[in-house]
Amino acid sequence: MIRVVLVDDQEMVRKGLAMLLGNEDDIEIVGQAAEGSGAIQVVERETPDVVLMDVQMPGMDGLEATKQLLDNGSASRIVILTTFERDEYIFEALRLGASGFLLKNAPPEELIDGVRIVASGQALLSPSVTRRVIGSFSGGSAPTEAPNGLEHLTDRESEVLQLIAEGLSNAEIAERLIVGEATVKTHVSNVLSKLHLRDRVQAVVLAHRHGLV
């Protein structure tokens, strides 16, 4: 079972999400909170697989709660859930280490699939969000110095990193490189390990921030 905690200041939203996700055989709602400090308590008590975290809430907001949870070493994977498609939310959430970003007006099946994707250890970056991450670095400030570990990547791993940064999925990378998807997963895992990255979201940000693409 995928254990999920819902964090939103609107009770109606929480109830709607609980009904939607709770109808799935492999998803269980193990806790809810209406603001950030409460979310921290619930997550630390229940240790869920996935946290759906609203951004704008009274008291402690979702970004601060995300920061505190991840700074405290929480293994729960946090998906930022909001009605606001604003760049500062996207980039701050990714910088803090969130595993994904979903809009509340996304289709129900996209939300359900997103929970499963994140629970499986993958990052949830929709193509539109990936393009905005990429666009934020295009024509921006000069690239910073390449991170430690980059020199340890093989030529194929460097190529895979570049394709990740372009927003390609594992299946698309496999098609581009004419290899099996399992081989791509191995390369992706090696890239994340060698560069000490949490997931491919951070790989996208790192690659563009350091001018690797």
N, C-alpha and C positions, 0 to 999 in steps of 0.2 A: 504493500500500500504506500502511496505517496502522501505523506503527512504535510498538511498545509495550514498556515496561519494567515488570517485575513486582517488587514489593518486599514481602517477607513473611518473617518469621523461621522459618516452618514450611515445610520443603522439600516436604512432601506437598501443601500448599496451592499453592505455586508450580507444581509439576508438574501439578496438576489444572487450574489456570488456563491454563497453557501448552498443555495438550492441548485444552482447550475453545476457546480463542481461536485457537490455531494451525490448527484445522480449517477456519477461515473463509478464503475465498480472498483477502479484502482486508485481512487482519490478519497482521502478522509480529511475533513476539517477538524483540526485538533485544538483550535483556539482563535479568539478574535480580540481586537483592541480598537479603541476609538482615537488614540493619539500615541505619539512616539514613546513616551516613558512607559506606558502600559504595554506597548508592543515589545519593548526590551524585556520586561518581566515575563510575558507569555512565551516569547521565543526562548529565553534562557531556561524556562521551566519545561517546555514541551520539546525543545530541540527538533523543530520540524525540518522536513527536507526543503520546503519552499515557503517563502514569505511573500505575499502580495502586499506591497507597501504603497499606500497613498502618499502624495507629496504634501499638499496643503492641508494641515490640520491645526487645531488650536493647541497651544502649548508647544511641545516639541514636534517639529515637522518630520516628514518621512526621511528627508535627506540626512538630518542630524541623527535620527534613530538608526539609519543604515550605517552611518559612520561609526557610531558607538558600538553597534553589534559586531561589525567586522574588525574594529580595533581591538575588541575584547576576545577575538578569536572564534567567533561563531562560525560553525560549519554550514549553517543554513544558507541556502542560495536565495538572494533577494531580487525580486522583480519589481521595478517601480511601476506603479499603476496610477494613471492620472488622466484627467480630461484635458490637460494643458500640453500641447505639443510645442513647447518652448525650448530653444536650444540650450539655455542655461541649465534646465532640468536634466536634459539628456547628458550633456557633457559632465556636469557635476556628479550625476549618478554613476556614470562609467568611471570617472576618476576615483570615486570612493570605493569601487569594486563591486557594484551591483552586477548581477548576471544577466540583466535584461531590462527592457523598457516596453511597456504596453499601454496603449490608450484605452480608456474605459469604453469608448464607442467601437472598439474592435469587434468583429463578429464572434459570437459565442464559441464556435469551433476553434477560432484562433487563440482564444484565451485558454481553452482546455488543452490544445496542442502545446501552447507555450509552457504550461505547468509541467507537462510531461517532458518536453525538451530540456528544460532547466533541471528537472529532477534527475535526468539521465547524465548530467554533468556537462551538457553543452550550454553555450551562451545563446540568448535570445536577442538577436539583432535583425529586425526586419530590413528588407532592402532599402526602404525609404530612410530609416534611421542610419543605416550604413552609409548611404550617399551623403547624408548631412554631416556625419563624422568626417568623411573624406573631404567634403567641400569646405569644412572649417579649417582644414590645413592647407588647402590649395591657395596659393598666392598669399599666404600668411607670412609669419615671421620665419627667419632662417632656421633650418633644421638644427636640432641640438646634437651634441656628440653621440655617436652610436653607443648603445648600452653594452655593458659587459655581457659576454656570452655569445654575442653575434658571431664572433670569429670561430666558434665551435660548431656552427651550423654547417652541414654539408651543402653542396651546391643544390641538391634537390630540395633540402629543407628550406633553404633561402628562397627557392622558387615557390614553394608552398606558402611560405610566409607572405610573399608578395601577392599571391592569389587570394589568400585570406583577407589581406588588406583591401583588395578590390571588391570584397563583399561576396565572393563565391562560396557556395556550400561545398561540403565534401564531395557530393555527387558531381557537381560542376567541375571541381578541381580534377577529379578522377577522369572525367571526359576530356578535359583540356590536356592532361598529361598522358592520356591513354594508359592508365593503370587501374587496378581494382580499388574500390572504395575502402576496403580494409587496409590497403597499403597507404592510402591518404590519411586515414585515421592514425596510423602509426607515425607518419611524418608529423602530423599536427601535434600529437602527444609529445614527440621529441622536441619540437620547436618550443612548446609551452614549458617543458621541463628545463631545457637549456637556458631559456631566457627568464626563468622564474616568474612565469605569468600564471594568473589564476585561470583564465579561459581565453577564447578567441576574441572576445570583446576587447580585452586589454591588448591583444596582439594587433588588432586594427588600429587602436589609438597609438601604440608604440611605433608601429611601422610608419605612420604618417607624421608623427611628432618628430621622428628622427630622420625623416627624408629618405626612407628605404624604398619608397615607391616612386 
